[in-house]
Structures are given as structure tokens and as C-alpha cells.
């Protein structure tokens, strides 16, 4: 193998391992916090306020999870370009797998940095539909790596009823973003080499038994 190929394979392995580690930690934290609320799902937890914010949305009690896991908590800020574990200096703009701009972050988002260097960002949805929130995992934080969906940024949802997709645990878990489509359709649409967004790459990785296969778009 050539040196560039070796480097690429190493980077893929690091991203994959850190994603799996962070995801597993989140599931453990969710179950631990849920146990403190009589095993209620996240949308029925109660919390007084979020980290540094007196107007914390009730749906955003998810902050109890990274706090439980010992993550460094970040306050919500007004600038949407500074919401991803912001450390006082600009970070590289996030982009989709096809190279176009990715702007999913809003001032309704909060973030936390895990001991392994991963940064997670979550945003609650104001409406009371099946999907209750979005979760982004940047496996190496905003100041390192590609800042690209499908390479070091992976997108999940918290779904109350899970939409019958077969992943997660009925409201106490997080599921990979699948854009409302059956899993295989979502993988084909959102995580391929055909100028796609990368939104569904977490779904593809989980479908492929936590592997980035030879055809994975890297």
C-alpha cells in the first residue's frame, strides 16, 4: 500500500473507533440518567436548567447525560458558528460529504467535550413529534480533522417512538439519522461517493456492523 493509503486507513480507523466509543458511552449515560427518573425516556426527564442557561428547554434535559459522564460542558452562545465546543478561536467551517457548506448548528444547540477528545452537540426540537432532537458527534472536536459529515462528524436523532426502524430503545436512546427513509435507501442517498451529504453515514456504519467497508465514501 502507498503511504497516502496507509495514512487514510489509519485516519478511518481512528474516526471509527472514536465514534463507536463515544456512542457507547452516550448509551451508557442515557440509561444511567434514565434510571434516576424511574426509567422514563428522555422527553419525560425533568431538569431545572441547562449549563449556564436559565431558559433551558424541557426537551433539552439531554445535557444530564454528558454531565453524568464527566464531559466538559459548554454554554449556549448567540453565534451559531461558535456552538461546537468553542474555545475562543475560530474553527474550520463544517461541510457536507460533497464539500458544500453544512450549517446544521443553531443557537438552540449545546455542546460538550468528552475525555477522548470527541465533541457532541445536541439541539432539542420545539415541536412534539416523533423525533425529539438532533445529536452531532465530532469524533476529534472542531479544531482537528476534516469537520466533514461522514468523516469525522456523524449525525444522530433522538426519537421518542423510534419510527419502527429497529435501532435504539424506544425513547431512551439515540438512532442514526436516516432522513425518514428505510435504512438501505437512506444509506444510498446520503452516504455514497455520488456527491451526497454524509448525513446518513452513521446509519451506514452501524448497518455494516460498525465497519467502514471498501466502498465507504472516504
trRosetta pair geometry for C-beta under 8 A, 3 or more apart (Angstrom, degrees):
i j d omega theta_ij theta_ji phi_ij phi_ji
1 5 4.4 -120 -178 91 103 128
1 6 5.3 127 113 -58 120 84
1 9 7.5 -12 172 -4 159 140
2 5 4.7 95 57 7 78 104
2 6 7.1 -141 97 -6 41 88
3 6 5.6 -54 -146 35 34 113
3 7 6.3 35 156 -19 67 104
4 7 5.7 -55 -147 37 32 111
4 8 6.2 33 155 -20 66 107
5 8 5.6 -53 -146 37 31 113
5 9 6.3 31 156 -18 65 106
6 9 5.9 -55 -147 37 29 109
6 10 6.4 31 153 -20 63 106
7 10 5.7 -57 -152 35 30 112
7 11 6.4 29 153 -18 66 106
8 11 5.7 -55 -148 36 31 110
8 12 6.3 32 154 -19 65 105
8 218 6.6 137 -178 129 109 121
9 12 5.6 -52 -147 36 32 113
9 13 6.3 34 154 -20 64 106
10 13 5.7 -57 -151 35 30 111
10 14 6.4 30 154 -19 65 105
11 14 5.8 -52 -147 35 32 111
11 15 6.3 30 156 -17 65 107
12 15 5.9 -58 -147 39 29 109
12 16 6.1 27 157 -19 66 111
12 212 5.2 -118 -176 65 119 153
12 216 7.6 119 -145 90 133 138
12 218 5.7 -16 -89 -124 117 171
13 16 5.8 -57 -143 38 28 111
13 17 6.2 24 161 -16 65 109
14 17 6.1 -60 -146 39 26 107
14 18 6.2 17 161 -13 64 112
14 139 7.8 145 131 132 77 131
14 140 7.8 39 133 -69 116 119
15 18 6.1 -64 -146 41 25 105
15 19 6.2 28 157 -22 64 109
15 139 5.2 126 -144 68 66 156
15 140 7.4 -65 -100 -26 77 107
15 145 7.6 114 -90 -135 108 140
15 151 6.5 -89 -129 168 166 51
15 152 5.3 -111 -121 -98 119 69
16 19 5.8 -55 -147 34 27 112
16 20 6.4 24 157 -15 63 108
16 205 7.0 -170 -128 -148 93 133
16 210 7.1 119 -179 172 105 78
16 211 7.5 22 -152 -134 147 30
16 212 5.6 -122 -77 -14 131 109
17 20 5.9 -57 -148 38 30 109
17 21 6.2 30 154 -19 65 109
18 21 5.5 -52 -142 39 33 114
18 22 6.1 30 159 -17 67 107
18 116 6.0 176 -140 141 96 128
18 117 7.3 -48 -145 68 139 99
18 118 5.7 166 166 -65 110 115
18 139 4.0 114 100 -170 121 111
18 140 6.9 77 95 -61 168 70
19 22 6.1 -59 -144 39 26 105
19 23 6.0 25 158 -18 64 112
19 118 7.9 141 -89 -112 42 140
19 137 6.3 113 -130 116 78 136
19 139 5.1 -60 -62 -86 73 129
19 154 5.6 64 -132 3 126 152
19 202 7.4 -154 -175 -115 134 92
19 205 7.2 12 110 123 148 165
20 23 5.8 -56 -142 39 26 111
20 24 6.2 27 158 -19 63 109
20 210 5.6 59 -97 -154 127 128
21 24 5.9 -59 -149 36 26 110
21 25 6.4 25 154 -19 63 108
21 116 6.0 116 113 -72 136 177
21 118 7.8 175 86 -18 99 142
22 25 5.7 -55 -149 36 32 112
22 26 6.4 35 152 -22 65 104
22 114 6.0 179 -119 21 99 164
22 116 6.6 -135 -72 63 90 134
22 118 4.4 -62 -87 79 143 171
22 120 7.0 171 176 -61 126 112
22 137 5.5 148 109 -155 141 131
22 139 6.6 -151 0 -116 142 74
23 26 5.7 -54 -152 32 31 113
23 27 6.6 30 152 -18 64 103
23 137 6.9 -55 -67 -65 80 170
23 156 8.0 143 -117 -61 103 150
23 174 7.7 -127 -146 73 85 119
24 27 5.8 -53 -151 34 33 111
24 28 6.6 34 152 -17 65 104
25 28 5.7 -54 -151 36 34 112
25 29 6.3 32 152 -17 66 107
25 69 5.8 88 165 -142 109 145
25 114 6.8 106 92 -139 157 143
26 29 5.6 -57 -147 39 32 111
26 30 6.2 36 155 -23 66 104
26 65 6.4 45 -150 158 71 134
26 66 7.9 -20 -109 -73 82 74
26 69 7.7 -59 -91 -41 45 158
26 120 7.3 130 -86 -98 127 161
26 135 7.9 110 -159 173 157 153
26 174 6.4 -19 129 16 134 133
27 30 5.7 -49 -145 32 31 113
27 31 6.6 27 157 -14 63 105
27 173 6.2 14 -122 -130 91 92
27 174 7.5 -120 -79 27 77 90
28 31 6.1 -60 -153 39 29 107
28 32 6.3 29 152 -21 65 110
28 69 7.6 104 86 -96 100 112
29 32 5.5 -56 -145 36 32 113
29 33 6.3 25 161 -13 68 105
29 65 4.1 101 130 -166 121 83
29 66 6.9 52 168 -69 166 31
29 68 4.9 146 -150 79 98 118
29 69 4.5 -55 -86 -50 133 112
30 33 6.2 -58 -147 40 27 103
30 34 6.0 30 155 -22 63 111
30 42 7.0 -52 -148 -67 103 112
30 65 5.5 -2 -75 -114 61 129
30 172 5.6 143 150 168 112 75
30 173 6.2 135 107 -99 159 45
30 174 7.4 -170 -57 -17 155 89
31 34 5.5 -54 -142 38 30 116
31 35 6.4 39 155 -28 63 101
31 172 6.6 80 -89 151 61 123
32 35 5.9 -50 -156 25 29 114
32 36 7.3 28 147 -17 58 101
32 68 5.7 168 95 160 126 147
33 36 5.6 -53 -162 29 41 114
33 37 7.0 15 149 2 69 106
33 45 6.9 4 145 -113 111 146
33 64 4.8 119 -135 120 144 116
33 65 5.6 -96 -6 -85 145 66
33 68 5.5 -136 -63 -36 100 155
34 37 6.0 -73 -154 50 38 96
34 39 5.3 42 149 -135 100 41
34 40 6.4 -155 -153 60 80 47
34 41 7.1 -4 -123 -106 119 26
34 42 7.4 -68 -84 -65 98 62
34 45 7.5 -97 -102 -75 57 112
34 172 4.9 22 -87 -141 157 126
35 39 6.2 17 -100 -73 46 68
37 40 4.5 -71 125 36 109 106
37 44 7.1 162 148 106 135 84
37 45 5.0 -128 -48 -114 169 76
37 46 7.1 153 -120 18 125 77
39 172 7.4 -45 -173 -79 69 154
40 44 4.1 -102 169 90 125 115
40 45 6.2 164 92 -69 114 58
41 44 5.6 75 62 19 70 101
41 45 7.9 -107 109 -29 37 82
41 160 6.4 102 133 -139 154 71
41 170 6.9 -104 -86 125 128 70
41 171 3.0 -18 -134 134 147 117
41 172 5.0 -119 -117 -60 68 73
42 45 5.7 -33 -154 -2 43 114
42 61 6.5 -178 -173 75 79 98
42 62 6.0 25 -163 -81 134 80
42 132 6.8 160 87 104 112 151
42 133 8.0 -79 115 19 141 130
42 158 6.1 -47 57 -177 150 142
42 171 6.5 -153 22 167 78 76
42 172 6.4 144 -27 -115 82 49
43 59 6.0 -8 -126 -127 81 80
43 132 5.0 -117 -73 -128 119 152
43 158 8.0 157 -48 134 93 121
43 160 5.6 -25 6 -96 144 109
43 171 6.6 -77 16 -161 101 112
45 61 4.2 -156 90 111 117 151
45 64 6.7 -126 159 23 153 148
46 58 7.7 -29 -123 -148 55 97
46 61 7.0 -171 172 -100 3 153
47 50 7.4 64 124 -71 132 55
47 56 6.9 -59 104 109 111 138
47 58 7.6 158 46 -137 82 54
47 60 8.0 -94 61 91 135 66
47 61 4.0 155 1 -121 126 99
47 63 7.2 151 162 56 169 100
47 64 6.0 -147 -88 -50 136 116
48 56 7.8 73 108 48 44 128
49 53 6.1 -163 173 88 102 59
49 54 5.3 -39 -132 -127 148 37
49 55 7.5 39 -136 6 104 16
49 56 4.4 139 -158 11 55 121
50 53 4.5 0 69 55 101 109
50 56 3.4 152 -9 -107 91 132
50 57 7.9 16 -31 30 125 59
50 60 5.8 -26 -71 116 128 124
50 63 4.9 118 -136 -5 89 161
50 76 7.1 56 102 -19 140 113
50 110 6.0 -131 -179 -76 142 156
51 63 5.9 -155 -14 -175 95 143
51 67 7.4 174 -64 -77 116 120
51 73 4.2 -162 -104 152 169 134
51 74 7.3 102 95 73 138 21
51 75 5.8 -127 114 -90 91 63
51 110 6.8 125 41 -157 103 135
52 73 8.0 164 -2 127 105 112
52 75 3.6 -50 77 -106 145 116
52 76 7.4 -171 87 22 101 70
53 56 5.0 111 97 -65 103 85
53 75 6.3 146 -43 -155 94 87
53 76 5.2 34 -71 24 144 115
53 110 7.8 -121 6 -88 144 122
56 60 5.6 -122 -179 75 88 122
56 61 7.9 99 143 -77 121 55
56 63 7.4 -72 -153 10 139 141
57 60 4.4 86 67 -3 89 110
57 108 7.4 27 -13 -164 138 104
57 124 4.8 -152 94 66 136 145
57 126 7.2 -101 -138 -99 145 71
58 61 6.7 -9 -178 -32 47 103
59 124 3.6 137 101 -166 107 134
59 125 6.7 -88 139 55 160 53
59 126 7.5 -164 22 -102 145 31
59 132 5.8 -155 -162 -177 116 96
59 133 6.3 168 150 -60 110 113
60 63 6.3 33 148 -18 87 100
60 110 6.8 101 -174 7 127 128
60 122 7.2 147 -142 113 85 109
60 123 7.9 -40 -105 -156 108 28
60 124 4.1 -106 -67 -26 80 132
60 133 7.4 130 -98 -105 62 142
61 64 5.6 0 167 -5 79 114
62 65 5.6 -33 -177 10 64 116
62 122 5.1 -91 96 128 145 163
62 124 7.3 176 5 -71 116 96
62 133 6.5 -138 -28 93 146 168
62 135 7.7 -138 177 -87 157 113
62 158 7.0 -139 -87 -44 135 160
63 66 6.6 -55 -158 42 48 97
63 67 6.0 49 149 -19 73 115
63 73 7.0 64 -167 -134 107 123
63 110 5.9 -20 -88 102 112 155
63 112 7.5 140 -141 -44 74 130
63 122 7.7 -157 -68 59 64 128
64 67 5.6 -64 -146 45 30 116
64 68 6.0 40 155 -30 67 106
65 68 5.7 -53 -150 29 27 112
65 69 6.6 13 155 -9 61 110
66 69 5.5 -63 -146 45 38 108
66 71 3.8 -49 179 40 99 139
66 73 6.7 140 106 -88 116 84
66 112 3.7 113 148 88 160 164
66 114 7.2 -110 -140 -78 102 82
66 120 6.4 -166 -78 59 134 127
67 70 8.0 56 178 -60 29 19
67 71 6.9 -76 -71 49 28 87
67 73 6.1 12 -86 -65 86 130
67 112 7.6 -117 -53 -115 57 152
69 114 6.9 -25 122 -121 126 96
70 115 6.7 11 105 -38 110 114
71 112 4.0 69 128 158 133 118
71 113 6.0 165 -172 75 93 35
71 114 4.9 -47 -108 -90 105 55
71 115 7.4 -119 -102 -24 59 67
71 120 7.6 -38 -152 32 164 109
72 85 7.8 79 89 -135 109 102
72 112 6.2 162 77 -163 48 70
72 113 4.5 -9 53 55 106 95
73 110 7.8 -9 -165 172 87 114
73 112 5.1 -24 -104 -107 53 99
74 83 7.9 141 116 -170 131 50
74 85 5.7 -166 -32 -111 151 44
74 86 6.6 124 -162 35 143 74
74 110 6.7 167 79 -171 79 71
74 111 4.7 -4 50 72 127 85
74 112 6.3 -162 11 -83 83 44
74 113 7.4 71 -31 -13 110 89
75 110 7.6 -61 -165 -130 21 94
76 83 7.1 2 -143 -129 59 102
76 107 6.4 89 174 180 104 67
76 108 7.4 -8 -144 -139 136 19
76 109 6.9 149 -123 78 94 41
76 110 5.3 -63 -70 -86 87 80
77 82 5.1 -54 90 95 150 107
77 83 5.8 -155 46 -89 96 68
77 86 6.5 -27 2 32 152 149
77 107 6.8 -103 93 -131 46 87
78 107 5.5 9 -143 -126 35 138
79 82 4.3 47 87 18 110 112
79 83 7.5 -162 93 -41 60 79
79 107 7.4 101 32 -89 11 104
80 83 5.9 -28 -150 -12 43 122
80 103 7.4 55 133 -167 132 94
80 105 5.2 151 -176 107 90 89
80 106 5.5 -34 -116 -127 119 29
80 107 5.6 -87 -73 -47 80 73
80 109 7.8 80 -135 27 78 118
81 90 7.5 -12 146 -132 117 88
81 93 7.6 -45 -138 -106 105 82
81 105 7.7 127 -87 83 28 128
82 86 4.1 42 -179 -99 79 154
83 86 6.6 0 -57 -27 7 115
83 105 4.9 180 58 173 129 126
83 106 7.5 22 -18 76 169 23
83 107 6.9 -156 -76 -104 132 43
83 109 4.7 77 162 82 145 113
83 110 7.6 -100 -173 -100 101 17
83 111 6.1 136 153 -19 69 120
83 121 6.4 85 127 -137 99 132
84 91 6.9 -94 78 56 113 147
84 94 7.6 110 -27 -45 162 127
84 105 6.3 -85 -48 -101 98 158
84 111 5.5 138 -136 -89 35 161
84 119 5.9 88 176 132 83 142
84 121 5.5 -61 -110 -58 75 138
84 136 7.7 -57 -114 95 110 133
84 138 6.5 59 -173 -3 124 148
84 142 4.4 117 112 -62 117 135
85 111 4.9 -116 -49 133 64 135
85 112 7.3 -5 -86 114 96 5
85 113 4.8 89 -128 -62 132 104
85 119 3.9 -100 -15 -130 141 134
85 121 7.7 -115 -23 -65 80 95
85 138 7.7 -128 16 57 126 129
85 141 5.8 -82 83 -144 150 93
85 142 5.7 175 62 5 98 109
86 91 7.6 -134 -113 -6 67 116
86 111 7.8 110 -4 53 72 140
86 142 7.5 -13 -84 51 51 152
87 143 7.0 -29 29 -42 130 139
89 143 7.9 62 79 -104 105 121
91 142 3.9 48 153 144 169 108
91 143 5.2 -101 -115 -80 112 62
91 147 7.1 154 145 -86 105 146
92 142 7.3 -174 44 175 71 75
92 143 7.9 129 7 -122 88 34
92 147 4.7 -179 92 15 107 150
93 101 6.6 -40 153 -130 129 89
93 102 7.9 151 154 48 84 73
93 147 6.9 147 100 124 29 142
94 101 7.7 80 87 -166 62 59
94 102 4.4 -75 122 74 96 108
94 103 7.5 151 70 -77 103 40
94 104 7.7 -64 98 23 145 89
94 105 7.6 104 24 -9 143 117
94 142 7.9 -69 -63 -128 98 94
94 147 4.8 -117 -103 166 61 100
94 148 7.3 167 -161 -85 65 33
94 149 7.5 71 174 -38 103 83
94 153 6.4 57 -145 -48 116 169
95 99 5.8 -6 163 -157 137 29
95 100 6.4 157 -160 81 93 27
95 101 5.9 -68 -112 -112 75 28
95 102 5.1 148 -140 -1 14 99
95 147 6.7 79 16 112 77 86
95 148 5.3 -22 71 -110 87 79
95 149 7.4 -122 103 7 45 84
96 99 6.9 -36 72 30 76 21
96 100 5.0 0 36 61 116 80
96 101 7.4 29 -4 82 91 18
96 102 4.8 141 -50 -68 67 103
96 148 7.4 23 125 -157 11 77
96 149 5.3 -22 -134 35 47 123
96 196 7.7 -126 163 125 113 43
96 197 4.5 -71 -152 -147 124 57
96 198 5.5 170 -169 22 65 106
96 199 7.8 -29 -133 -41 99 79
97 148 6.4 100 -96 168 46 102
97 149 5.4 -81 -41 83 79 89
97 150 4.4 21 -86 25 116 144
97 151 7.5 143 -110 -23 79 92
97 191 7.1 140 -43 -122 166 54
97 195 8.0 159 101 -163 90 26
97 196 5.5 4 71 85 129 69
97 197 6.0 82 23 130 97 17
97 198 3.1 141 -37 -49 108 108
97 201 7.2 134 -69 -48 135 129
97 217 6.1 54 -175 114 134 134
98 195 4.2 59 -120 -162 125 63
98 196 6.1 157 -47 48 106 19
98 197 6.8 -37 2 -82 104 34
98 198 7.7 -155 -11 -19 65 96
102 148 7.9 137 1 -135 141 46
102 149 5.8 149 -99 -24 159 116
102 153 7.7 157 104 94 160 155
102 197 7.7 116 -102 -165 107 88
104 134 7.1 -118 167 137 124 154
104 136 6.9 142 90 -66 134 137
104 155 7.5 120 -21 -113 179 128
105 109 5.3 -80 -156 21 79 160
105 121 6.4 -28 -113 152 107 156
105 123 7.7 176 -136 -49 51 134
105 136 7.6 -65 -79 11 93 156
106 109 5.5 124 60 -18 61 100
106 123 6.1 79 45 -125 101 146
108 123 5.3 80 103 -148 91 102
108 124 7.0 -103 156 49 111 72
109 121 5.2 22 174 177 123 107
109 122 6.7 164 -150 82 78 29
109 123 4.3 -48 -92 -75 81 100
110 121 7.0 173 88 -150 35 64
110 122 6.1 -17 60 59 82 79
110 123 7.7 152 16 -81 63 54
111 119 5.8 11 -178 179 119 100
111 120 6.5 170 -150 89 69 46
111 121 4.3 -28 -94 -96 95 79
111 122 7.7 154 -90 13 47 62
112 119 7.3 168 84 -152 35 61
112 120 5.6 -10 58 58 83 91
113 117 7.3 -26 -172 -152 100 26
113 118 7.3 164 -153 88 59 41
113 119 5.1 -29 -99 -99 75 77
113 141 6.4 26 -125 -102 111 114
114 117 7.0 -29 77 38 79 23
114 118 4.7 4 40 60 118 89
114 119 7.5 -156 10 -80 78 28
114 120 7.0 58 -29 -9 105 103
117 139 7.8 41 99 154 92 51
117 140 5.8 -4 132 -141 118 50
117 141 5.5 -92 171 -19 78 114
117 144 7.5 -12 170 35 125 145
118 137 6.1 -6 -178 -170 122 89
118 138 6.5 162 -161 86 67 53
118 139 5.0 -37 -109 -141 101 38
118 140 7.0 -24 -95 -57 56 22
118 141 6.8 -163 -137 -51 17 70
119 137 7.8 155 83 -156 47 44
119 138 4.6 -5 60 59 94 107
119 141 4.5 94 -20 -113 113 64
119 142 6.1 -32 38 -21 160 81
120 135 6.4 -11 -171 -171 105 94
120 136 6.7 157 -157 82 54 55
120 137 5.3 -16 -103 -102 83 67
120 138 7.6 -169 -79 24 33 69
121 135 7.3 160 83 -155 48 48
121 136 4.5 -4 56 54 96 106
121 138 7.5 38 -4 -6 102 103
122 133 5.9 30 -178 159 98 128
122 134 6.8 171 -150 88 56 52
122 135 4.8 -11 -102 -104 89 75
122 136 7.5 -167 -73 21 44 68
122 158 7.9 35 -150 -15 118 124
123 133 6.1 177 89 -159 46 87
123 134 5.1 1 54 53 95 95
124 132 6.8 -33 -148 159 77 74
124 133 4.6 -46 -113 -98 46 113
125 129 7.0 -52 121 42 144 96
125 131 6.2 73 -2 112 157 84
125 132 5.9 -153 37 -169 105 27
125 133 5.5 -148 -6 -81 81 48
125 134 7.4 91 -51 -15 94 82
129 132 7.8 -163 75 -71 63 51
130 159 5.7 9 148 -158 87 92
130 160 5.7 -132 -158 44 49 95
130 161 5.2 -69 -141 36 100 104
130 163 5.8 92 151 -66 148 91
131 134 8.0 32 166 -63 117 70
131 157 5.2 -46 -143 -178 111 131
131 158 7.2 114 -164 78 64 52
131 159 5.2 -40 -103 -103 61 79
131 160 7.6 -141 -81 4 13 80
131 163 8.0 0 -59 -39 84 123
132 157 7.9 124 46 171 58 85
132 158 4.8 -58 68 102 97 100
132 159 6.6 159 10 -111 84 22
132 160 5.3 97 -37 -45 118 90
132 171 7.8 65 -2 -136 143 81
133 157 6.9 155 85 -160 46 62
133 158 4.4 14 55 39 94 114
134 155 7.0 -24 -169 -165 102 94
134 156 7.3 143 -165 84 54 51
134 157 5.8 -36 -106 -105 57 68
134 158 7.7 -125 -60 12 16 79
134 177 7.6 26 -136 -83 93 118
135 155 7.5 143 82 -161 53 48
135 156 4.3 -24 69 72 102 101
135 157 7.0 175 19 -92 85 16
135 158 6.4 82 -22 -33 115 91
135 174 5.5 -38 35 -142 150 142
136 153 6.2 -10 -173 -167 104 97
136 154 7.4 151 -158 76 56 41
136 155 5.7 -19 -105 -104 74 68
136 156 7.5 -176 -78 27 28 75
137 153 7.2 158 83 -152 48 47
137 154 4.9 -17 61 60 99 92
137 155 8.0 -159 23 -71 73 26
137 156 7.0 40 -9 -1 104 113
137 202 7.9 97 40 -92 116 136
138 141 5.8 104 112 -99 115 13
138 142 6.1 38 126 -62 167 60
138 145 7.7 173 -180 64 94 136
138 147 7.1 0 -136 -114 126 64
138 152 6.0 41 -160 135 69 90
138 153 5.0 -15 -99 -99 76 80
139 145 7.4 83 70 -47 84 172
139 152 5.0 -118 41 -160 95 76
139 153 7.7 -141 1 -73 77 32
139 154 7.2 48 -39 2 101 107
140 144 4.2 -93 141 91 114 116
140 145 4.2 117 63 -23 135 131
140 152 5.3 -46 22 -162 101 135
141 144 5.5 59 66 26 89 99
141 145 7.7 130 59 18 55 112
142 147 6.4 51 -145 -101 61 115
144 152 7.8 -130 104 177 79 163
145 148 8.0 -126 141 18 95 82
145 151 7.2 175 170 123 111 104
145 152 4.0 49 151 -31 148 172
146 151 4.4 -4 55 101 151 140
146 152 5.1 148 42 12 91 112
146 153 7.8 -118 86 -4 92 91
147 152 6.7 -34 -61 70 24 115
147 153 6.4 40 -161 -34 39 125
148 151 4.3 30 79 32 105 121
148 152 6.4 75 47 31 68 80
148 153 6.2 -175 85 22 23 106
148 198 6.8 173 156 -67 78 179
149 153 4.9 -60 -90 86 48 106
149 154 7.4 119 -151 -91 65 33
149 155 6.5 -5 -137 -21 111 113
149 197 6.2 -16 91 150 149 68
149 198 3.1 140 112 100 97 124
149 199 6.1 -11 177 -69 145 43
149 201 6.7 154 155 11 78 125
150 153 7.4 -2 10 67 38 71
150 154 7.4 99 -82 -94 27 70
150 191 5.8 165 -115 -127 122 92
150 198 3.1 -109 -22 -145 115 109
150 201 3.6 142 -115 -41 79 158
150 217 6.3 -10 160 80 143 104
150 218 7.8 -155 137 -86 98 67
151 198 7.5 -42 -10 -144 72 145
151 218 6.4 118 -107 -127 90 84
153 198 7.6 72 79 130 92 130
154 176 7.5 -54 170 -127 104 98
154 201 6.2 -107 -119 83 86 99
154 202 4.1 104 -175 -68 111 110
154 205 7.7 -44 -127 19 138 141
155 176 7.4 85 90 -161 59 67
155 177 4.2 -13 113 -1 101 138
155 198 8.0 112 3 120 115 76
155 199 5.2 -43 52 -155 146 65
155 200 7.8 -51 65 -69 107 30
155 201 7.9 87 26 40 85 81
155 202 6.2 -154 54 3 49 126
156 174 4.5 47 152 161 137 115
156 175 6.3 156 -162 80 90 30
156 176 5.4 -65 -107 -106 76 38
156 177 6.0 -139 -107 -32 18 78
156 202 6.0 -71 -69 99 81 165
157 174 6.9 165 83 -161 30 76
157 175 5.7 -24 65 66 82 83
157 176 7.7 34 18 133 77 12
157 177 5.5 104 -24 -92 96 69
158 171 7.8 61 173 -146 89 47
158 173 7.7 176 -131 98 74 35
158 174 5.3 -52 -85 -106 71 76
158 175 7.7 130 -108 18 25 76
159 162 5.0 125 102 -88 119 35
159 163 5.9 -64 -178 -7 151 95
159 165 7.8 71 60 20 163 122
159 168 6.5 116 52 79 101 172
159 171 7.2 -95 105 -86 50 55
159 175 5.6 -24 14 24 117 125
160 170 8.0 4 160 180 44 54
160 171 4.6 21 -153 -101 48 106
161 164 7.9 -6 135 -31 94 65
161 170 6.9 -6 -141 -142 36 71
161 171 6.9 17 -62 -55 31 100
162 165 6.0 -129 164 33 79 85
162 166 7.8 146 157 -13 120 18
162 167 7.3 -173 -159 69 108 53
162 168 5.0 -165 -115 77 114 123
162 169 7.8 172 -74 51 139 10
162 170 5.6 -70 -14 -90 129 46
162 171 7.2 -99 -36 -37 91 59
162 173 7.9 33 -92 60 113 106
162 175 6.5 122 -134 -41 79 148
165 168 7.5 51 71 20 103 109
165 175 6.3 102 77 -174 136 151
165 178 6.4 157 -134 29 149 157
165 183 6.8 120 -163 -59 99 99
166 183 8.0 -58 50 -39 114 135
167 173 7.9 -137 142 117 67 133
167 175 4.6 119 100 -132 108 103
167 176 6.7 -24 121 20 161 84
167 206 6.8 63 -124 134 141 150
168 173 3.7 175 -154 87 78 122
168 174 6.5 -151 -109 76 110 14
168 175 4.2 -63 -42 -64 126 100
169 172 5.0 -46 94 63 108 89
169 173 4.0 102 26 -20 86 127
170 173 7.7 62 34 17 37 103
175 178 7.5 -44 137 -8 109 109
176 200 6.9 88 147 -153 109 58
176 202 3.7 -163 -130 106 116 103
176 203 3.8 178 112 -67 132 68
176 205 7.8 172 -102 48 155 89
176 206 5.7 -166 -17 11 142 136
177 186 7.9 -165 124 -179 62 136
177 190 7.8 -101 110 133 102 164
177 199 5.1 -81 107 163 136 91
177 200 5.8 -116 97 -92 83 59
177 202 6.6 82 27 47 77 115
177 203 6.7 -106 71 -31 47 112
178 181 6.0 -130 153 57 88 67
178 182 7.8 -78 167 141 129 10
178 183 6.0 -61 -134 -103 136 56
178 186 4.1 -72 -162 -92 75 174
178 200 5.8 75 -114 -124 45 110
178 203 5.1 106 -86 -90 87 156
179 186 5.3 158 41 -127 96 104
179 189 6.8 -98 63 89 150 134
179 190 6.0 152 -10 -45 138 142
179 199 6.3 84 -53 104 111 135
179 200 6.2 -68 -3 -64 107 117
180 186 8.0 149 56 -87 39 115
181 185 4.1 -109 160 93 126 116
181 186 4.3 163 72 -61 107 84
181 189 6.7 83 32 17 163 140
182 185 4.8 79 62 14 82 110
182 186 6.9 -159 87 -11 36 92
183 186 5.8 -61 -148 36 28 111
183 187 6.4 28 157 -21 65 105
183 203 6.0 -157 -147 174 85 120
183 207 5.9 149 164 -88 127 131
184 187 5.6 -50 -148 33 33 114
184 188 6.5 31 155 -17 64 106
184 207 7.7 142 -82 -151 63 158
185 188 5.9 -58 -152 38 31 109
185 189 6.2 21 155 -14 66 112
186 189 5.8 -62 -143 41 30 106
186 190 5.7 -20 176 19 68 117
186 191 8.0 36 135 8 70 99
186 200 4.5 -173 153 -133 96 153
186 203 5.7 -4 106 93 126 160
187 190 7.0 -78 -127 52 16 81
187 191 5.5 -52 -156 51 59 108
187 192 7.6 93 148 -51 64 93
187 200 5.7 -140 -92 129 40 126
187 203 6.0 -132 -75 105 84 105
187 204 4.4 118 -132 -88 105 93
187 207 6.3 -64 -72 29 144 156
188 192 6.2 20 -158 -43 42 135
189 192 7.7 153 76 4 3 115
189 196 6.6 146 149 -133 42 128
189 200 6.9 68 73 16 82 147
190 196 5.3 161 -151 170 26 125
190 197 5.3 -38 -146 53 85 97
190 198 6.7 -94 165 23 82 5
190 199 4.6 -68 -168 56 135 86
190 200 3.3 98 80 14 129 110
190 201 7.2 -119 124 -37 92 61
190 203 7.9 61 73 42 123 122
191 196 6.2 -123 -60 102 15 143
191 198 6.1 74 -103 -127 74 41
191 199 7.7 -122 -55 58 86 47
191 200 4.8 -118 -21 83 107 82
191 201 4.0 146 -116 -84 128 65
191 203 7.3 -175 -3 60 142 88
191 204 4.4 -128 90 -16 151 143
191 216 7.8 -29 159 -147 107 71
191 217 6.3 -166 175 23 62 120
192 196 5.2 83 46 -4 74 140
192 217 5.6 125 176 -49 17 133
193 196 7.9 16 18 11 5 101
193 215 7.9 -106 -14 -179 114 76
193 217 4.5 -179 -69 -113 66 103
196 217 7.3 153 46 12 109 174
197 200 7.7 77 73 4 100 78
198 201 5.1 -16 -165 -22 69 122
198 217 7.6 -127 -95 85 86 128
200 203 4.6 -40 -174 36 82 121
200 204 6.2 87 128 -25 83 93
201 204 5.3 -49 -148 34 41 113
201 205 6.3 43 154 -22 69 102
201 216 7.9 82 -149 -159 103 99
201 217 7.6 -106 -105 51 117 102
202 205 5.7 -51 -147 34 33 112
202 206 6.4 28 156 -14 65 107
203 206 6.0 -58 -146 40 29 107
203 207 6.1 33 154 -22 65 109
204 207 5.6 -56 -146 37 30 113
204 208 6.2 13 159 -6 66 112
204 216 7.2 148 127 -118 131 90
205 208 6.0 -68 -147 47 26 100
205 210 6.1 34 158 -127 89 38
205 211 6.9 -177 -153 59 68 28
205 212 6.4 -23 -110 -74 97 68
205 216 7.8 51 -85 -120 79 132
206 209 8.0 49 -178 -71 32 13
206 210 6.5 17 -110 -70 45 64
208 211 4.7 -98 128 60 104 87
208 212 7.6 105 89 -91 142 19
208 213 5.4 -112 -162 -33 152 110
208 216 7.9 -128 45 -73 167 110
212 216 3.9 -80 -173 23 81 173
212 218 6.6 43 173 -33 137 132
213 216 5.2 135 53 -33 59 93
